[in-house]
Amino acid sequence: MALYAISDLHLALTTDKPMDIFGDKWLNHDEKIKNNWIKKVTEEDTVLIAGDISWSMSAEDSIGDLDWIDALPGKKIISKGNHDYWWGSISKLNRMYKNTKFLQNNFYTYGEYAICGSRGWICPGVDRFTEKDKKIYDREVIRIKLSLDSAKKAGYTKLIVMIHYPPTNDKYEDSAFTEIFKEYNVEKVIYGHLHGPSLSHVLTGERDGTEYIMTSCDYINFDPIDITPGV
């Protein structure tokens, strides 16, 4: 019963959005993901997918991409990314599939662990951080706390967080997100969002007792990584 992570699938199975315009490594990237996934993930495993799932602009158009994910082995837990404009009612999304669930102000379980999280946002200290960004950032801080508090209230003390945006700015300064993870003794944080030249600003490894794991597809070579606790 392994735990895997990946993010930024950027699927466009029903829309015209070829990802190879961002480089040859993205050519047929959906087939790379599928082949790597099937080689290692079993039906008993769980896969965390931290945002930017589909380029679709509407819930109706996203069905093909979500069906494609649901057909892959294992239980899937999906959180929202900045490009997931198709994301609608969380209750409606969670009625769609048995083995694919969506994370928003709630939590799911993996053994003794609670899987929590939210989309996140850009952190203060980056260029052009506006008042609008501050409002979204503050709202995402609340959402992550809601998710963690719901898990703690249910009695969970072992916590893993999914967040789409990096939890710090490009100078790796502390943020409200990193302070929350420290306060709640979060064991692991997975995140994505970064691509191309931005991959030179990746936070990985342990910081204040929390392990940070970068999971963007092009960073992990389109291959879900094993983040099973204790392995």
C-alpha positions in Angstrom: 0.0 0.0 0.0 2.5 2.6 -1.2 2.0 6.4 -1.4 3.0 8.2 -4.6 2.9 11.8 -5.7 2.9 13.8 -9.0 1.5 17.1 -10.1 1.0 19.4 -13.1 -0.3 16.7 -15.5 -1.6 19.5 -17.8 -3.9 17.0 -19.6 -5.5 18.2 -22.9 -7.1 15.0 -24.1 -10.2 16.8 -25.3 -8.8 20.3 -25.9 -6.2 21.7 -28.3 -3.3 22.5 -26.0 -0.2 20.6 -27.1 2.4 20.8 -24.3 5.4 20.2 -26.5 5.4 23.9 -27.3 7.1 24.1 -23.9 9.9 21.7 -25.0 10.5 18.3 -26.5 10.4 16.6 -23.1 6.6 17.3 -23.1 6.0 15.5 -26.4 3.3 12.8 -25.7 3.7 13.5 -22.0 0.3 11.9 -21.2 1.6 8.6 -22.5 4.8 8.9 -20.5 2.7 9.5 -17.3 0.4 6.5 -18.1 3.2 4.1 -18.9 5.3 5.0 -15.8 2.2 5.0 -13.6 1.1 1.5 -14.7 4.6 0.1 -14.2 4.6 0.9 -10.5 1.2 1.8 -9.0 -1.1 -1.0 -7.9 -4.8 -0.8 -7.1 -3.9 -0.9 -3.4 -1.7 2.2 -3.7 -2.6 5.9 -3.3 -1.5 8.7 -5.6 -1.5 12.4 -4.6 -1.9 14.8 -7.6 -1.2 18.4 -6.5 -3.0 20.6 -9.1 -2.9 21.7 -12.7 -4.8 18.6 -13.8 -6.5 19.6 -17.0 -6.4 22.6 -19.4 -10.2 22.3 -19.8 -12.1 25.5 -19.1 -15.4 23.9 -18.0 -16.5 20.9 -15.9 -18.1 19.3 -19.0 -14.9 19.5 -21.0 -12.8 18.1 -18.1 -14.6 14.8 -18.0 -12.4 13.1 -20.5 -9.2 14.1 -18.6 -10.7 13.1 -15.2 -12.0 9.7 -16.6 -8.4 9.1 -17.9 -7.0 9.6 -14.4 -9.7 7.6 -12.7 -9.0 4.6 -15.0 -5.3 4.5 -13.8 -4.5 2.1 -11.0 -4.9 3.1 -7.4 -6.8 5.6 -5.3 -6.3 9.2 -6.4 -6.5 12.3 -4.3 -6.6 15.6 -6.3 -6.0 19.1 -5.2 -6.6 22.3 -7.2 -4.0 24.2 -9.3 -4.1 27.7 -10.7 -5.0 26.4 -14.2 -7.9 24.2 -13.0 -10.7 26.5 -14.2 -13.0 23.5 -14.6 -13.0 22.9 -10.8 -16.6 23.4 -9.5 -18.6 22.2 -6.6 -16.5 20.0 -4.4 -19.5 17.9 -3.4 -20.4 17.3 -7.1 -16.8 16.4 -7.9 -16.6 13.9 -5.0 -19.8 12.2 -6.3 -18.2 11.4 -9.7 -15.8 8.6 -8.8 -15.2 5.9 -6.3 -11.4 5.9 -6.4 -10.7 9.5 -7.3 -11.4 12.2 -4.7 -11.0 15.9 -4.6 -9.5 17.9 -1.7 -10.9 21.3 -0.6 -11.3 22.3 3.1 -11.4 18.6 4.0 -9.0 15.7 4.3 -8.5 12.1 3.3 -6.7 9.2 4.9 -3.8 7.0 4.1 -3.3 4.5 6.9 -2.5 6.5 10.0 -2.0 9.7 8.0 -4.4 12.5 7.1 -3.9 14.0 3.6 -4.6 17.7 3.9 -4.1 20.8 1.8 -5.2 23.5 -0.6 -4.0 25.3 -3.8 -1.8 27.9 -2.0 -0.7 31.0 -3.8 2.4 33.1 -4.5 4.1 34.2 -1.3 5.1 37.7 -0.2 8.5 38.8 -1.2 8.2 37.9 -4.9 8.2 40.7 -7.5 4.8 42.3 -8.2 3.0 40.9 -5.1 -0.2 42.9 -5.2 -3.0 43.6 -2.7 -5.1 41.1 -4.8 -2.4 38.5 -4.3 -2.5 39.3 -0.5 -6.2 38.6 -0.3 -5.9 35.3 -2.2 -2.8 34.3 -0.1 -4.7 35.0 3.2 -7.7 33.0 2.0 -5.5 30.0 1.1 -3.8 30.2 4.5 -7.3 29.8 6.0 -8.2 26.9 3.8 -5.1 25.0 4.7 -5.8 25.5 8.4 -9.4 24.4 7.9 -8.1 21.2 6.2 -5.5 20.5 9.0 -8.0 21.4 11.8 -10.6 19.0 10.4 -7.9 16.2 10.5 -6.8 17.1 14.0 -10.4 17.2 15.2 -10.8 13.7 13.9 -7.8 12.6 15.9 -5.1 12.5 13.3 -1.6 13.6 14.4 0.4 12.3 11.3 -0.1 14.8 8.6 0.8 15.2 4.9 -0.1 18.3 3.0 -0.7 18.8 -0.8 -0.2 22.4 -2.0 0.1 23.4 -5.6 2.2 26.6 -5.3 5.7 26.6 -3.7 5.3 27.3 0.0 8.0 30.0 0.0 9.2 32.8 -2.3 12.2 32.3 -4.6 14.5 33.4 -1.8 13.2 30.6 0.4 12.0 32.9 3.1 9.4 31.7 5.7 5.8 32.2 4.8 2.5 31.8 6.6 2.4 28.3 4.9 5.7 27.2 6.3 4.8 28.5 9.7 1.6 26.5 9.7 3.4 23.4 8.6 5.8 23.9 11.5 3.0 24.6 14.0 1.0 21.5 13.0 4.1 19.3 12.8 3.4 18.4 9.2 5.6 15.5 8.2 5.6 16.0 4.4 4.6 18.7 2.0 4.3 18.0 -1.8 4.0 20.8 -4.2 4.4 21.7 -7.9 3.6 24.6 -10.2 7.2 25.3 -11.2 8.5 24.6 -14.7 11.4 25.4 -17.0 13.9 28.0 -15.6 11.8 28.2 -12.4 13.0 24.7 -11.5 16.2 26.4 -10.4 14.2 27.7 -7.4 13.1 24.4 -5.9 12.8 23.8 -2.1 13.5 20.2 -1.3 14.5 18.2 1.7 13.9 18.8 5.4 13.2 22.2 6.9 12.0 22.8 10.5 11.1 19.1 10.7 9.0 19.0 7.5 10.1 17.3 4.3 9.4 19.3 1.2 9.0 17.3 -2.1 8.7 18.9 -5.6 6.4 16.9 -7.9 6.0 18.8 -11.1 5.8 16.3 -14.0 8.8 17.7 -15.9 10.9 17.8 -12.7 10.2 14.1 -11.9 10.4 13.0 -15.5 6.6 12.3 -15.7 7.1 9.4 -13.2 5.1 9.3 -10.0 7.5 9.3 -7.0 7.3 7.1 -4.0 6.7 9.2 -0.8 5.6 6.3 1.4 6.3 7.3 5.0 9.2 5.3 6.4 10.6 4.2 3.0 
